[in-house]
Amino acid sequence: MSDKPGATSATHRCSGFQKLIFDIGLLPLCYFIFFLSGAAALIYEISWTRQIGLLFGHTVQAAAVVLGSYFAGMGIGYAVGGRYASRVSPLVAYGIMEVIIAMWSSLIPSLLFLTESSSLLTWLVNPSPAIQTSLRGAFCFLLLLPSTTALGATLPFMAELLSPRGKTAISRISIAYAFNTAGAFVGVVCATLFLLVIVGVRGSSYFAAGLSAFSGVMALVLARRYALTGYRKLFVESDLPSIPEPCLRPPDSNKSTDTSASDASDCIWWSVIAGLCGFATLALEILYTRLFSLVFHNSTYTFGAVIAVFLIGLALGAAIVPLLSQRMVGEKMIGVAAWAGAIAIVVSVLVFVRVTELEYFNIGESFRSYLLGGLGLVTIVVLPPVVLLGVLLPLVWRSFRHPKGTGQLVGNLTMFNTFAAAVGSVSASFVLLPIFGLWSSFGIVALVFLLISLANFIRCRHIGLAFLGCLTSLPLIVILGTGSTHWMRPSSMVDEEIIRRWESAYGWIDVVRSPDNDVWKLRQNLHYRHGATGDNSIRERRQTHIPILLHQKPHDVLFLGLGTGVTASAALPFDEIENIKIVELIPEVVEAARLMSQFNKGVVDHPKVEVRLDDARHDMLADEQRYDVIISDLFVPWESLTGYLYTVQHYRLVHKRLKSGGLFCQWLPLYQLGSREFELIADSFASVFPETTLWWGSMESHGAVLALVGSNQPIHVDIVNFKHRFELMQHQLLQQDPYLRRAGHLFDLYFGKWDRRDVPYLNTDEHPRVEFLAPRSHRDQNLLMGKALRQYFDTMLVRLQVETIVPGIQNGDAQDIMKRRRAIQKLILFGE
């Protein structure tokens, strides 16, 4: 029988959709909309991080500001939702929250655009790092607050909904939380594989807003439909599994039995435990991401794989809580899970080192097989400890009996967990890693979980288990923290001498020396070189010599990227160059270049050189100084977020920072690009610079380097001035450049002109295609090397038009000269 008159007739009058959802049942539908909410939340986070990164720069500090603001808003939402969960209809409130999320999130891209185009941006830049970080943090927090608060509030509203007649249904809440986290996993996968590049960065946030709107409308429809039958009565107590009461301390007759004092003590206890779990779990996520950066090619795909496995581990952990809850009381179960998790963390690191030997991960003959192999490695290493740790927060919910209702219980504990998680992620990047190093940081996180375990064992008077936990865990933690210097080095690098290593927020920065030839190398995360001395330094200097010699009379020069400092040092001998500015993202790279001053003429501390620590794009956005020549160093195109240095918007910004007649030189590593990525970059470049020419920096078939030199007007070289500067350059060279033995050899490096083409796609901030296509070409072995480069040379490059660089040469003569030059270039490249 219906609870209200007219319910039967209302059922007959309901739409087909309403009847369908009624037939499915409320509980599965609640899980479904919460799943969609989790997917939307992670898509928001990924999209907003990229959008705000374009405004603040893609630095670790900027990412931390965004993440902290996101988590802070979520934490407030948990508290607000918990406070009001028992006072309102939870399903209606849930639907309203999702609608608010959708509405405000749809406005964020426009608000960011208005900020970038207004004077507000100048208020977010300050010479003091502390003040600048505070201003950016406040801006991000307020910008995201409506959406993040509403996102956080959905959890306590859902928890209140799933708890009938005030009885805490932790089993249902844990399963709902598992669905929500599984949705986050799907959100990461979808954003990484297709949303960001196909739908677009801003488009992804609009897509997520659509998911939120659908979830909200669906929740409101459910609330209206089930209100006719009393939906809270559909969740009957017989659905709830029998759950033992949490372990309680024996009463002490000598102490007060005041209930409020006991409740306050329990509240503090479980809030601290929830906070420690959040702190250590998010710190662990950062550490695992850093760990895999030592062996992966560090594209968005591999970063996404680590985050995705971490999330599915948390989801599985939450999903098994109903099973665990029937076997062991809460505090003891928390102790066992944290103890096992601490051991699993240490073992996972040891397994990682054993399996990879810290060598570059190179499994698979294609991108798909590489990604599957990498996903398998991440699963083996990350999944077991994260599943164990994923049970902790739901078990904390279960162990604390809050007098004011389920929604407030879940909301308050999750608030502490989330605030501490934000602190944990920031601490891992800026405190643990720089001070203690990667291996010891893992040991510290494992130690935190061990302390959680011991605290709960002692609270339950299981002293024997506490002793056993110490006995089994502490030796492993000590081994991890102290043995790294002897056995955690790649076998292929054993012979190299590490001059110095920095444990930076961007990973390991190493200056190493090869004893065989006394070559010094600057590396990041073991396998990515920022440059080297010896023969490699000749090519690095050439990257400056070519654009400087092509300009009529450069006074101000900007370098995007420092590396070893050898490239920038090549500009020092030119007397007419008065100011040299270098923008470098990583502070430790500047220190490394200073350490290598014997090879770069002390460029970092030279009186006419200014070094700025910033993201290259952000520095140009914040500083309106103009330059005669801007030189962009070689950047690995498949590294996450590097693709933003190859977009149309980046080139437009560079164009605005050039003086009249200025040159921009973009160096491209062809051995790290496929033909489609090269053409995307070249077409994007030419869409901004009407005069785009190509110049060889290195003619090696398996290591070719090409420059795009762009300007507003055709390049014409003043021969007299050019010869004077060339002679000056030659006198200062410590090593003879085989490509530039005589002044005329510069023009032998000219290849042709890249005209603007009418193409359907370019590489843009909204669709950063290069960043997502380059990893595929890399692993599918479609890079411009060897035979692939020769084929592209014959079918595409030789068809490029040429223009006269040296005045006085007729077009016909220029064509004949160019044919001979290309024949020589082909001979050098391919030996034929």
C-alpha positions, 0 to 999 in steps of 0.5 A: 500500500502506498504511504500517501493517497494518490501515490498509485495514480501518480505512479500511473501518470509518471513518465517512462523515464520515471517509471524506469528509474523506479523499477531499477531501485533507489539504491543502485541509482544513488550509486550510479549518480555518485559514480558520475559525480566522482568522474566529474570531480577528477575531470574538473581537477585535471582541467582546472589545473591545466587552465590555471597553469596557463595563467600562473605557469606550469610550475610545481608551486602553481600546481600545489596552489591549485591542488591546495585550493581544490582540497580546501574547498572540498574540506569546507564542503564536507563540513557544511554538508555534514552540518546540514545533512540531517536538517534537509532532504538529503537527496534534494540537497544532493541534487542542488549541490550537483546543479550548483557545481555544474553552473559555477564550473561552466563559468570558471573558464570565462572567469580565467580568460577575463583575469588573463586579459585584465589588469587583475593579473598584475596583482597576482605577480609579486617579487616575494615568493611568499606574497605571490603564493599567498595571492595566487592561493587566495585567488584560486581558492575563491575562484573554485570555492562554489564548485569545490564546496558543493563537491565536498557537500555531496558526500555527507548528503549521500551518507545521510541518505543511505542511513535509514532512521538515523542508523549509520549504514557504513556498509552502504556508505563505503560502497557508495564511496567506492563507486565515487572513487571508481568514477574518479578512476574513470574520469582520469582515464577518459581525460587522459585518453581522449577528453583533453585532446579531442574535447579540449581542456576547457571542453573537458570541464564543460563535459564534466559540468554536463555530468554534474548537471545530469547527476543533479537533475537525476537526484531531484527526479528521484527525490520527487518520485520516491517522495511519494512512497517515502524513500527513506523507508525503502532503506530498511534495517534488514538490508544492513549487515550485522556489524560488531560494535567498535572496540571500547576501552574498559570502564575506569571507575576512578574516572568520570563517566561523563558522556560528553567528555567521552564523545569529545575525546573520541571526536579528537581521537578519530579526527587525528587518525583521519587526518594522519590517514589523509596526510600519508595517503596523498603524500604516498601518491606524490611519492609513487608518481615521482618513483615512476618518473625515474623509469617512464617516459613521463608523458601525460599517459604514464602519469595518468596510469599511476593516478588511475591505479592509485584511485582504483586501489582506494576504490577496492579498499573501500569496497571490501570494508563491508566484508572486513567489518563483519570479521573484526572490530573497527580499531583492531581492523584499522591497526591491522590494515595500517600495519599491513599497508606500512609493510606493503609500501616498503615492499612495493619500493623494493619490488619496483627497484628489483623489477626495473633496476631503475633502467628506462622502461622500454617494454613493448613494440608499440604505444599500446603494448608500452602503455599496457606494460607500464600499467601492469608494472604500476599495478604490481607495485602500487595496487596492493599497498593502496588497497590496504590503505583504502580501507582506513577512512571508511573504517574510521567512519565506522569506528566513531559513533557521532551523536548528531547523525551519519552525515555529520560524522562522515562530513567532519571526519572526511574534512580532517582527512582532506585538509591533511591530504592537502598538507601531505601532498604539499609536504611531500613535494616541498619538504620530504623529497628535498630534505630526506630524499625519495627513499627515506620519504617512502620510509617516513610515510610507511612510519606514519602508517605504522604509528597509526597501527600502533596507536589503535592496537594500544587503544584496544590493549593489543600490546602483542600486536603492537610489538609484532608490528614494530618487529616486522615493520621497522627493520624494513623501513630502516633498510629502505632509508639507509641502503639506497646509496649502495644498491639503488642505482641503474647498472648502466650508470654504475661507472659514472661519478655523481658530482652532485645530486639534488632531490628537487620538487621536479625530481632528481637533478644530477651532475655526473661525470664520465671517467672515460672522456671527462664529459659532464652531463646534466640529467633529470630523473636519471634518463633525461639529459639537459645537456652535456659537455664535450662534443655535445657542447659544440651543438649547444653553442650552435643553437645560439650562433645561428639565430644571433648571426642571422639578426642584423644587430641584436642587443637584447636576447632571451633564452627559454631554458638554461640547461648546462648554460653552454647555449646561453654562454655562446652569446657572451662574446658578442659585444653588441649584446647588452642584456641576456635574460634566461628563464629556467623552470627548475632552481636546481638546474641553475645551481647545476649550471653554476657548478659547471661554470668552467664549461659555460664561462660562468654565465649564471653570474655574468654581469650582463646576464639575468636568470629568472626562475619561472615558467617560460610562458608565465614570465613573458606574460608577466614581463612586457620587455621586448627582445631582438632574439628569443631562443627556445631550447630543446624540450622533450615534446612528449613530457607532460605539459611541455606541449604548451611551449609549442602552441599557437598561443605561446607563439603569439606571446613570443611574437608580442615580446619581439622588437621590430625585426626580431627573430624567434628561434624554436629548436626541435629534436626531430628524433623525438617527433613524428612527421605529424607532430613536426607539421603541427608545430611548424604549421602552428609556428607559421600561423603566427610568424609570416616568415618561417625558415628552417635551419639545421642544427645537427645533421645526424640521421638518428639525432637530427635537430632543426630550427624554426626561425620566425620573423615578421619580415624576410631575413636578409643578412648584412654581409659586412656586419655578419663577417665581423661578428663571425670572426669575433665568434671564432676567436672565442671558441674553445672548440672548432665547430665543424658546421661553421668553419667559415662564414659561408658555412652558415648558409649551408645550414639553411633548408627552406621556407615553411609557408603557412598552410590551410590545415584543419588542426593546429596545436593549441592550448585548448587542444594540445595535440603534440603532447598527446601524439608525440608519446604515440609516435615515440613508442610506435617507432614513427619518429623522424630518424633513419629511414623515416627521416630520409623518406620525409626528406625526399617526399616533403622537405625537399619541396619547401620553397627557398628565399634569398638570405644574402642580398644580391643573389637572383632567385634562379641562382638561389634555386640552383644553390639550394639544390646543391646545398640540399644534396650536400645535406642529404649526403651528410645526413644519410651518406648518399 
